[in-house]
Amino acid sequence: RKEVEQDPGPFNVPEGATVAFNCTYSNSASQSFFWYRQDCRKEPKLLMSVYSSGNEDGRFTAQLNRASQYISLLIRDSKLSDSATYLCVVSGGDMRFGAGTRLTVKP
Amino acid sequence: EPEVTQTPSHQVTQMGQEVILRCVPISNHLYFYWYRQILGQKVEFLVSFYNNEISEKSEIFDDQFSVERPDGSNFTLKIRSTKLEDSAMYFCAEGTATYEQYFGPGTRLTVT
């Protein structure tokens, strides 16, 4: 079983759509959770941390379910600039990245 | 937000040679990391460094690899006797105590 598993994608959506990404992790001792975005051939950039209570940052909402070892990211009113690969990251000392889900937002 | 910088941006080396990749972190962060990303694959953790010591390392980080912070600012990754399969993007990152990390732009290593 992969340590961090994400929707394989790709997701192709029109501008303004709502899109949801899912992620599961295998290490129940994991302590911190994040979503990063990575543009083609660029470095990962922190999008948001994920807290047990859920958190929102503008159009982005992240949820964590520790019991199910499940993390989600919801993007509302998607923009062309949201096109990227979204990486689920889980930390328990080291950092484990999912393979990423590619999102393309089209006009 | 100040940026982490890495040099060189691209390094080409012959198999068996040693390479040193450099990272200039933002000041005030105490946690440093190296990752690699083979083309088309996921980002893989190599090593974390805290208080001038290795705190965690992955199974990838074997005796071929070493890290240093030689002058208290630059953070280096040395790869001895490079192999073809070491070709990848190498990212350094620095982070906070809550594990939020800020990545440099990466060094593309090509081993021929």
Contacts between the chains, C-beta under 8 A, distances in Angstrom:
chain1	res1	chain2	res2	distance
A	31	B	99	7.6
A	32	B	98	6.6
A	32	B	99	4.2
A	34	B	99	7.5
A	34	B	100	7.1
A	38	B	43	7.8
A	41	B	89	7.9
A	42	B	105	7.2
A	42	B	106	7.9
A	43	B	91	5.5
A	43	B	103	3.9
A	43	B	104	6.3
A	43	B	105	5.4
A	43	B	106	5.4
A	44	B	43	6.2
A	44	B	91	7.4
A	44	B	103	5.3
A	45	B	103	7.0
A	46	B	100	5.8
A	46	B	101	6.7
A	46	B	102	6.8
A	49	B	98	7.2
A	49	B	100	6.2
A	87	B	42	7.9
A	87	B	43	6.9
A	91	B	99	4.5
A	93	B	48	7.6
A	93	B	55	7.5
A	93	B	56	4.9
A	94	B	45	4.7
A	94	B	48	6.6
A	94	B	56	4.6
A	94	B	57	8.0
A	94	B	58	6.2
A	95	B	33	7.1
A	95	B	35	7.8
A	95	B	45	5.0
A	95	B	48	8.0
A	95	B	99	7.2
A	95	B	101	7.0
A	96	B	45	6.7
A	97	B	42	5.2
A	97	B	43	4.2
A	97	B	44	7.3
A	97	B	45	7.5
A	98	B	42	6.8
A	99	B	41	7.6
A	99	B	42	4.4
A	100	B	42	6.6
